[in-house]
């Protein structure tokens, strides 16, 4: 199950998680994906693309 927006191609970023002592550990930051039915097909969209589609229609 991929975590990529089907419209803009936004995908997870690798970022540092910082503890209280500022020690860095790698973690993933995922896009805000929503599953919606568009034209009879299930698609995964990020929240920004969903907002743009809603705005233009």
Secondary structure, DSSP 8 states (H G I E B T S, - for coil): -----TTT----EEEEEE-TT--EEEEEE---EEEEEETTEEEEEEHHHHHHHHHH-
